[in-house]
């Protein structure tokens, strides 16, 4: 799951994968959170993100072309039509929409490192936004689409949550430690960032929360499994996330109030 909660909070989009190697199978579906009804998405095979109006879904689709890995593919839920925005042999990942719905943000390995890119939906114009030499990914627009929240690799197993200012082209880390902070998601009102972090070397990432300047850090989960891919409901009342059990990933949610679990 990656920014897979619908704008009205009634549906969640989930990607799935079973098997490995030549026997691997992948797909995606919409889950109605009230009725629990599943609706398959036959045109998508990876976790999709919702557009701000809920009509479109975008995913890093695994390609049937053996020369490619994944492509940025958008599905029009109303017409069933698809459109490919970015395609490269080095793979594209983790797309999400700008708040105004005019752009799609994703990370690509096309330069040898993983950097953030945006593509204009109307024109298809592609623009590279970051140029780090390691791994930059898991991007999300915020602050009226003027900034991007993402994670980047510092060295070895050390990852930082970072903010990139599109106007200046500068990036800065927030709430950084010498261990892992990754998979960030900012609440709709901009008050809180949910993210995954490792408390001690060799430990599994659990969910944390902090303010956009790195203050007020607190831990939300303390399990032995990895908790990641947080996303906020539009009203800020829930954080949805994936917990990776030994037998597979499952989606959970936490009820939130004033930066804490209820």
CORGIUR-V438544 format. One record per residue. N is the residue number from 1. OMEGA is omega in degrees with one decimal (none if undefined). Layout:
{{N	OMEGA} {N	OMEGA}}
//
This chain:
{{1	179.6} {2	-175.9} {3	-172.9} {4	179.1} {5	-179.1} {6	-178.4} {7	179.6} {8	177.0} {9	-175.9} {10	-176.5} {11	175.2} {12	-179.1} {13	-172.6} {14	171.4} {15	179.8} {16	179.1} {17	175.2} {18	178.8} {19	179.8} {20	178.4} {21	-177.8} {22	-179.2} {23	-177.9} {24	175.8} {25	-177.9} {26	177.0} {27	179.0} {28	178.5} {29	173.6} {30	176.2} {31	173.2} {32	-172.7} {33	177.6} {34	-176.7} {35	-176.0} {36	177.6} {37	176.9} {38	174.8} {39	-178.4} {40	177.1} {41	-172.2} {42	-178.7} {43	-178.0} {44	-179.9} {45	175.2} {46	-174.6} {47	-178.5} {48	174.1} {49	179.0} {50	168.4} {51	-178.2} {52	178.8} {53	177.3} {54	-176.2} {55	-173.1} {56	172.5} {57	177.5} {58	-177.1} {59	171.2} {60	-174.6} {61	170.9} {62	-173.6} {63	172.6} {64	177.4} {65	-177.6} {66	178.9} {67	-176.6} {68	173.7} {69	178.9} {70	179.4} {71	176.9} {72	-173.8} {73	179.3} {74	177.7} {75	171.7} {76	-175.9} {77	-177.8} {78	-175.7} {79	-175.4} {80	-179.3} {81	177.1} {82	177.1} {83	177.1} {84	-177.3} {85	-177.3} {86	-176.9} {87	-179.2} {88	-177.9} {89	-177.0} {90	173.9} {91	175.3} {92	-173.7} {93	163.7} {94	177.9} {95	173.3} {96	-174.9} {97	167.9} {98	-177.4} {99	177.7} {100	176.9} {101	-175.2} {102	-176.7} {103	174.1} {104	179.5} {105	177.7} {106	173.1} {107	-176.4} {108	178.8} {109	-170.1} {110	177.8} {111	-176.3} {112	172.0} {113	178.4} {114	179.1} {115	179.6} {116	178.8} {117	169.2} {118	177.0} {119	176.5} {120	-176.8} {121	-176.1} {122	-174.2} {123	-174.6} {124	-178.3} {125	-176.5} {126	-179.8} {127	175.3} {128	-175.0} {129	-179.8} {130	-174.8} {131	177.5} {132	-176.0} {133	179.9} {134	-174.0} {135	176.1} {136	-173.4} {137	175.3} {138	-174.7} {139	178.9} {140	174.6} {141	170.2} {142	-179.5} {143	-179.5} {144	176.4} {145	178.9} {146	-179.2} {147	-179.6} {148	172.9} {149	-178.0} {150	171.8} {151	179.9} {152	177.9} {153	176.5} {154	172.6} {155	179.3} {156	-178.3} {157	-180.0} {158	175.9} {159	177.6} {160	164.6} {161	-175.0} {162	175.9} {163	177.8} {164	177.0} {165	-174.6} {166	-178.0} {167	-177.6} {168	-177.1} {169	-177.4} {170	178.0} {171	177.7} {172	177.4} {173	176.3} {174	176.6} {175	-171.6} {176	168.6} {177	179.2} {178	178.8} {179	-173.7} {180	163.0} {181	-173.0} {182	176.6} {183	-176.0} {184	174.4} {185	-177.6} {186	179.0} {187	-174.8} {188	-180.0} {189	176.7} {190	-175.4} {191	-170.7} {192	171.7} {193	171.3} {194	-178.4} {195	176.2} {196	179.8} {197	177.1} {198	-177.6} {199	-178.5} {200	-177.9} {201	179.9} {202	-179.4} {203	177.7} {204	177.3} {205	171.7} {206	-179.3} {207	175.7} {208	175.6} {209	175.4} {210	175.5} {211	-175.4} {212	175.9} {213	179.1} {214	-179.7} {215	173.8} {216	-178.8} {217	176.0} {218	-176.3} {219	-179.1} {220	179.6} {221	-177.6} {222	-178.7} {223	-179.9} {224	178.6} {225	178.7} {226	174.6} {227	-174.7} {228	177.6} {229	176.8} {230	170.8} {231	-176.3} {232	167.0} {233	-176.1} {234	-179.4} {235	178.2} {236	-176.5} {237	-177.4} {238	164.0} {239	173.4} {240	-179.5} {241	179.1} {242	173.4} {243	-176.2} {244	175.0} {245	177.0} {246	-178.8} {247	175.4} {248	-179.0} {249	176.9} {250	-178.6} {251	178.6} {252	171.3} {253	175.2} {254	173.4} {255	-172.0} {256	172.5} {257	178.0} {258	176.0} {259	178.6} {260	178.0} {261	176.7} {262	none}}
//
